[in-house]
Amino acid sequence: MGRLLLPFQAPSGEDQNIYTYEGWRAYVDAPTLEPPPGKTRDAYEALSPDARSRYDEARRSYIMRSSPINTPDMQMVKLAIKEQMEANIRAPRHQVKVGLIVDGHANLGKTTIAKAVGRQFERSVRNPQTVPDVGARDLFIPVVHVTLQRDTTPKGMAQAICDYLHILHRRDTTEPVLVQAIYRAVERHNILLFVVDDIHFLQARSRGGQETSNFLKSLMSLTGATFVYVGIDVEQMGVLQEHGTLSLASSQTASRFIRLPVRPMEKGSKHWEALLRSVEGHLPLLDQEPGTLERYANLLYGRTGGSIGALMNLLRTTALQAVGGKECLGHQELRAARMDYRSTMEGNLGDIDTW
């Protein structure tokens, strides 16, 4: 079947699997999307039907693909990873390296944060000063971005990394051979950062989970790279407490990883209000009055529980429908928007503003 050409799909190359080398590079190299030029209602209505359609489509694309909002949690994770990476890079190869775990409940933007940090790091080091030899620039792969699948074995994880790096191997290749191939690739490509998403799929207290965890730690020791794990409720699921022990003293993971908790925003906090102002500033709607989202801060908090993922989905879906229609988000739209199951069951509409 040939490639589908849908009127609302992303430009070519922007929707590749981000857990492949090509997809990650497309994500890293993509230019920052600029907002469509603002227009008055009169200027918009003066456009020809074709021009108006193109303008509306540009606005819809921007609503869904604008850069992530720089929240306090994102700033915290960026700084922590930057500081630890600098320490790890400067340390001797034989010295134990410390990794980081981005942890929290679902829908708090952890993967978005990790992707943004990895992208920013790669863009900062992929330059002529770092790699003066033009011929060697394509060999430089500073970041490997992979995801853990349910019931992933050490060999399966090794194969996933080999596939990412285009290391040719047979499916019956043994794990030690794959590990040596990865080690040589790290040396050849100067890999500095491994981002392992969905680490919560690691069944930490099962035999297979322990073996995969040990494999990743061994790879961390062997390569000297910085490892960043991203997952849901990692602490509660026992990833930091190996072998079922209640004591952290015997847990190598607990001793070698810094946990970076990502939490929901606090109700009524200045950070919640600043987030709403920032998001509203990126809504390319003709009639959106500045301060509207902040005015309904309590309603939005009640609906989302301070979850940035739930908030962004609410605002994006309603903003998409407003383009070419009402051209603003108000009380009616924010109250009527459909929410994910958790937000629907745990949220409320009672504590709202009535301006």
N, C-alpha and C positions, 0 to 999 in steps of 0.2 A: 504494500500500500504506500502510495506517495505521501509526501509531506502535506498536511492540511494547511490551508491558508484561511484562517479565521479572521474576521474583521477586528477582533479584540485581542489577538495574541501578541506576544512580545516580539520585538525586532529579532531578526536572525542572530543566533549565537547567545542571546541573553538568557535563555531558559535551558541551557545544558545542565546536566547533573553536576552539582557543585562538589560532589564527592569523587569526581574524576579530575585528572590533571588538566584536561582541556576546559572543563566546566569551571574549575577554580580560577584558571588563568583568565578566562573570559570575564568572570566576576571581578577579579582584581584589576584588570585592564580597562574595564568599562568606565567611560567618563562619568563624572558626577552629573546626574540629570538636573538640568536647569529648569526652573518653573516657566511655564508659558507667560508671555508678557500680559500684564494686567490690562483689562479693558473696562471702560464704563459700560453701563447698560445700553446707552445710545450707540456707542461704537460697535458693540456686539451685534445689535439688531440691524446695523447698517451693513454687516457682512453679507456676501452672497451665500446662498445655501451651501455650496461646496466649501467655501472658506469657513463658514460656521461649523460645518461638520468636522473639518480638519482641526479647528481650534478646540472643539469639544473633545475630540479623541486625544489631543495632546494633553488636555487637562485631566482626562481620566487616567491616562498613562502616568502622569506625574503623581496623581493621588496614590496610585498603587506602588510606584517605584521610586519615590523620593527617598533620600538618605535617612537612616535611622536617627531618632531624636537622641541627643547626647544627655542621657539621664545621669543622676548621681551614681547609680550602680554601674553604668557603663564607664564612667570616669574612674571609679574605684577599680574595676577589673582591668581597664587599660593600664593604669598606673602599676598595679600589682604585677601584671605579666611583664610589663616593660622593665621593672626593677629586677625581677627574678631572672629574666632572660639575660640582662646585662651581667648579673652575677654568674650565671651558668656559663656564658660565653667566655668570660674572663678566667674562669676556674680551670685548673689543670684537668686534662681528660680523665685521669684516674680518680678525681674527686667526685663524691656522690653528688648528683644534681637533684635539685628540688623541683617538683612539678606543682601544678595548680589544678584545683577542681572548681568549676563554676557550677554551683549547686542551688537548687530552689524548687518550688512547686512548678507545675506545668503552666505554660502560657504567660511567663514573666519576661520573655525576651532573651533567655540565656543563649540560645543558638544565634540569634541576631547579634548579640554582644560579641560572642566569640568570633563570628564571621567578620564583623567590623574590625575587631582587634587584629585578626590575622591579615586582613586586607591592608589595613593601615601599616602594619609592620612590613609586609612584603613590598608595598609601594615605597616605603622609606629606605629600604636597603637595596632595592633593584634600581641602581643608578650607575652612571659612569664612574663615580668616585669609588664605589664598592667593587665594581667589576670593570676595571679599565680596559681589559682585553675584549674587544667587540665580539670576537669569535667565541668567547666563553660565556657570553651573557645568556644564551639559550640553555646552557648546561646548568646554570644557577637555579636551584629550586629551593628557596628558603623555607617554604611552608608545605607540609603535607596535611591534607584535610580529609579524614576518613570517618566513617560511622560504624558503630558496633551493631551487628544484627543479633536478633534473639538467638541464644544458644551458639554464639560464635566460639569456635575452638581456637587454640593458639595457631594451628596451621591455617585455619580460615582467615584469621586476622593477618597473618603473614602473607597469605595469598592476596588479600585485599590491598595491602600496602604495595605488593609487587605489581598488581594490576594498575594501581594508581601511577606508579613510576614506570610503567611499560617495561617491566623486567620480564623477559620471556621465561616461562617455566611450564613444565608439565604438571598436570593435576596430581600425579603420583609422586611429585618431588617431595622429599622429606622436609620436615620442619627445620632441622639444623641447616640444611642447604639453603632454604629460603631465607633464614636469618642472616647467613653469611652474604647472600645476595643483597639483602637490605643494607647491611653494614657497608658493603662496597659502594652502594648507591648513595648512601649518606656522605661518604668520603668524596665521591665523584661530583655530586651535585651540591655539596656544602649545605645540607639540610640542617636548619637550626630549630625549627618548631614543628611539632606534631600536634594537631588538634584532633582529638578523638571524641566525636559526638555520640550521644545516646549511650553513655557509659552505664546508665541505669539498667540496660539489658544484661549487664554482667550479673549473673547469679552468684553473688559474692561467696555464699556459704556452700555452694555445690562444688563438687570436685572439678567439673568443667570450668566453672567460674573462677575458681582459685588458680587453675592452670593458666587461663587466659590472662588473669591479673598478673601472675608471676611472669608470664611471657612479656607483657608490656613493660614491667619493671626491668626485666633483663635487657630489653631493647633500649630502654632509657639509659641503663648503665653502659651498655655497649657503644651506643652512638654518641653519648654526651649531649644530645639534643634536649630541648625543653619540651615536656609533655603537658598539654592542657586537656583535661577531661571536662566534658560538659554533660550534665544529666539531671534527671528529675529525682528529687528527694534522695540524693546519693547517701547522705549521712544516715537517714532512717533505714535505708535498705541494707546497711551493713558493709558497704564497700570499704569503709575506713576501719572496720573491726573484722579482721580476717579470722578464719577458722572458728567462727562462732563465739569467740571469747568476748567477755564483757570488759576486759582490760585492754587499754590502748597500748600498754607497754610492749606487747609482743607483736603489734601490728606494724609491719614495715611500711604499708601504704600510709598509715596515719603519721608516721615519722618522716615521710618523704614528700608529702603533698600539703600545700596550703589550701585550705577551703575558703572559697570566696562566695559567701551567701548572697543570693539575689532575692530580694523580698518585695512584696507588694508595697505600693506607695501608702503613706499614712493619710488618713482622712483629714481634710482641712489643713494639710501641711503646705508650706510655701513651695515645696517641690512639686506637689500635685497641681497646684495652681499654675506654676511656671510651665509644667508639662502641657497643660491645656492651652496656655497662651502660645506656646511654641508650635503645637500641632495646628492650632487655628491659623497661625501665621503662614502655614504651608497649604492651606485649603484654597485652591484657585476658584472660588465661587464669587460670582458677580456681586451678590447682595449680602454677603456675610458681614455682619457688624462685629468689629473687634470687641472682645470682652464677652461675647455671647456664651462661649463654652465655660468660661470662668464663672459666669452668672449661674450656670447650671452645674457647678462643681459637685454639689451634694447628690444631685440626681445621677450624674455620671459615676460617682463613686459607689452609690448604692447599686447601680446596674453592673459594675465591673469588679467591685471589691478592691480597687486599686491595682488591678492587673493590667499592665501595659499592653499585653497581647489582646485581651478582651476589649480594651479601650480602642486600640487601633483598628480592630476589625469592625467595631460599631461605627466609628467615625468614617472609615473608608467606604463601607458599604452604603451608608446613608449619603455620603458626599457624592459617590458615583451616581446615585439616583437623582441627586439635586442638579447635576450638570445638565443644562438644557431644559430644566424644569423650574423648580422653585428657586434654585440658585442660593439657598442658604439653609443652615441647620438651626432649628429652634426646638422649643420644648416638645412639640408634637413629634418631630422626627426622632429626637433622642429617646423619648419615652416609648415609641412604638417599635423601635428597631429590634429585630430578632437577635437573640443572644445564644451562645453556646450553652450546652445543657447545665454545666456547673454554675455558670453565672445566672442562668434562669432559676435554678433551684436555690442557690445561696444568696442571690441578690434581692433587692427590694426597690420599690418605687415610692416608699412612704416618706422618706426624708428628702424632700425636694424643694427647690426654690420655685416661686410662682410669679416671677417678674413677667 
